[in-house]
Amino acid sequence: KNQVEQSPQSLIILEGKNCTLQCNYTVSPFSNLRWYKQDTGRGPVSLTIMTFSENTKSNGRYTATLDADTKQSSLHITASQLSDSASYICVVSYDRGSTLGRLYFGRGTQLTVWP
Amino acid sequence: GAGVSQTPSNKVTEKGKYVELRCDPISGHTALYWYRQSLGQGPEFLIYFQGTGAADDSGLPNDRFFAVRPEGSVSTLKIQRTERGDSAVYLCASSLNGGESTDTQYFGPGTRLTVL
């Protein structure tokens, strides 16, 4: 069964600190993995997209890593800000050749940054 | 520039009623997607349009759900005989091409549907 599991379910950190969110998946065949940020009451916003050949990708203070062998990914947030408070969702694309891969979403990690 | 917009932002209806949810994608985006997100869950795929046609509707839970995109831009998600279990946020997303699996999807703010 194709699944995406994220941990922790929720996380509270102090402003300025770093944190790492985890994602494990069983989706196969695998096409790409994305991390989205979803603010409360808003639609998800893409942070990074990585194909199976990429090990790491950065977007400002966000750095995603991917180990396609162990089917694990992490999202590292550096020097957290209050505006980082949101749900971070790991999304894995199922490879179906030239057509759009079906997207499988994790439940998200709810991050709260306190001043 | 304008992003994906969805209307209404909130919809409250009674069990058994019919509802329509509208999505306006980013201009020029050929691919459009509908997702459903229940509280505390990640979005769940419903249907994907490439132009006017439904390229993948395998996520629609049953025949009470139907979606159209007659002119290849605006899409309407239609739900008949609504049930309390249909209560969720319905998200729409669009992407430029859709044919590439790395195509970035841009999401709208969602429509919160509540079935009483």
Chai-1 contact restraints between the chains, C-beta under 6 A:
chainA,res_idxA,chainB,res_idxB,connection_type,confidence,min_distance_angstrom,max_distance_angstrom,comment,restraint_id
A,S31,B,S101,contact,1.0,0.0,6.0,A-B,restraint_1
A,N32,B,S101,contact,1.0,0.0,6.0,A-B,restraint_2
A,N32,B,T102,contact,1.0,0.0,6.0,A-B,restraint_3
A,R42,B,P109,contact,1.0,0.0,6.0,A-B,restraint_4
A,G43,B,L91,contact,1.0,0.0,6.0,A-B,restraint_5
A,G43,B,F107,contact,1.0,0.0,6.0,A-B,restraint_6
A,G43,B,G108,contact,1.0,0.0,6.0,A-B,restraint_7
A,G43,B,P109,contact,1.0,0.0,6.0,A-B,restraint_8
A,G43,B,G110,contact,1.0,0.0,6.0,A-B,restraint_9
A,P44,B,F107,contact,1.0,0.0,6.0,A-B,restraint_10
A,S46,B,T104,contact,1.0,0.0,6.0,A-B,restraint_11
A,I49,B,T102,contact,1.0,0.0,6.0,A-B,restraint_12
A,I89,B,G42,contact,1.0,0.0,6.0,A-B,restraint_13
A,S93,B,S101,contact,1.0,0.0,6.0,A-B,restraint_14
A,L100,B,G98,contact,1.0,0.0,6.0,A-B,restraint_15
A,G101,B,S101,contact,1.0,0.0,6.0,A-B,restraint_16
A,L103,B,F45,contact,1.0,0.0,6.0,A-B,restraint_17
A,F105,B,G42,contact,1.0,0.0,6.0,A-B,restraint_18
A,F105,B,P43,contact,1.0,0.0,6.0,A-B,restraint_19
A,G106,B,G42,contact,1.0,0.0,6.0,A-B,restraint_20
A,R107,B,Q41,contact,1.0,0.0,6.0,A-B,restraint_21
A,R107,B,G42,contact,1.0,0.0,6.0,A-B,restraint_22
A,G108,B,G42,contact,1.0,0.0,6.0,A-B,restraint_23
